[in-house]
Amino acid sequence: MRLMTVGLLVTLALGLLVAPPASDAQPPIKVHRIGRLSAFSTDDANSFLFLEAFRQGLRELGYVEGQNLVLEARWAERNPARFP
């Protein structure tokens, strides 16, 4: 009986030593969400170039779409009624 109690205590002590502490867990990555609303259509060259330049600037600052950034672009297709 005494041997079983000692074995149980040793197992518990080793389990506590081997288990990683909760403070070692990495905090969740914050995902930034940016929305862009354009009055023009998707085939407008200037609107497309602006969006690509914006994405490039974000990449240079360390933002990666799908990892720490979500960029949602919408176009009103030259129809003001689509803005809401």
C-alpha positions as CSV (number, residue, x, y, z in Angstrom):
1,M,0.0,0.0,0.0
2,R,2.8,2.4,0.9
3,L,4.6,1.6,-2.3
4,M,1.5,2.4,-4.3
5,T,1.2,5.8,-2.5
6,V,4.8,6.7,-3.2
7,G,4.4,5.7,-6.9
8,L,1.3,7.9,-7.2
9,L,3.1,10.9,-5.6
10,V,6.1,10.4,-7.9
11,T,3.8,10.2,-11.0
12,L,1.9,13.4,-10.0
13,A,5.2,15.3,-9.3
14,L,6.7,14.3,-12.7
15,G,3.4,15.2,-14.4
16,L,3.6,18.7,-12.9
17,L,7.2,19.1,-13.9
18,V,6.7,17.9,-17.5
19,A,3.5,19.9,-18.2
20,P,4.2,23.3,-19.7
21,P,3.0,26.3,-17.7
22,A,0.0,28.2,-19.0
23,S,2.0,31.4,-19.2
24,D,4.1,29.9,-22.0
25,A,1.1,29.9,-24.3
26,Q,1.3,32.4,-27.1
27,P,-1.4,35.1,-27.2
28,P,-3.8,34.9,-30.1
29,I,-2.7,37.0,-33.1
30,K,-4.8,40.1,-33.6
31,V,-6.4,40.1,-37.1
32,H,-7.0,43.6,-38.5
33,R,-10.0,44.1,-40.8
34,I,-9.9,46.9,-43.3
35,G,-12.9,47.7,-45.6
36,R,-12.6,49.8,-48.7
37,L,-15.6,51.1,-50.6
38,S,-15.1,52.5,-54.1
39,A,-17.6,54.5,-56.1
40,F,-16.2,53.0,-59.3
41,S,-16.3,49.5,-60.8
42,T,-13.9,46.6,-60.6
43,D,-12.7,47.2,-64.1
44,D,-11.7,50.8,-63.4
45,A,-7.9,50.9,-63.8
46,N,-7.3,53.6,-61.2
47,S,-9.4,51.9,-58.6
48,F,-7.5,48.6,-59.2
49,L,-4.1,50.4,-59.1
50,F,-5.0,52.2,-55.8
51,L,-6.0,48.9,-54.2
52,E,-2.8,47.1,-55.3
53,A,-0.7,50.0,-54.1
54,F,-2.5,50.0,-50.7
55,R,-1.9,46.2,-50.4
56,Q,1.8,46.7,-51.2
57,G,2.1,49.4,-48.6
58,L,0.5,47.2,-46.0
59,R,2.9,44.3,-46.9
60,E,5.8,46.7,-46.4
61,L,4.5,47.4,-42.9
62,G,4.4,43.7,-42.1
63,Y,0.7,42.9,-42.7
64,V,0.0,39.7,-44.5
65,E,-3.4,39.1,-45.9
66,G,-4.9,35.9,-44.4
67,Q,-2.6,35.9,-41.4
68,N,-2.9,39.2,-39.6
69,L,-5.0,41.2,-42.1
70,V,-8.3,40.9,-43.8
71,L,-8.9,43.4,-46.6
72,E,-12.4,43.6,-47.9
73,A,-13.0,45.7,-51.0
74,R,-16.4,46.6,-52.4
75,W,-17.4,48.6,-55.5
76,A,-20.6,50.6,-56.0
77,E,-20.3,50.3,-59.8
78,R,-21.0,54.0,-60.2
79,N,-24.3,53.6,-58.5
80,P,-24.7,55.7,-55.3
81,A,-27.7,53.6,-54.2
82,R,-25.2,50.7,-53.5
83,F,-23.2,52.6,-50.8
84,P,-25.5,51.6,-47.9
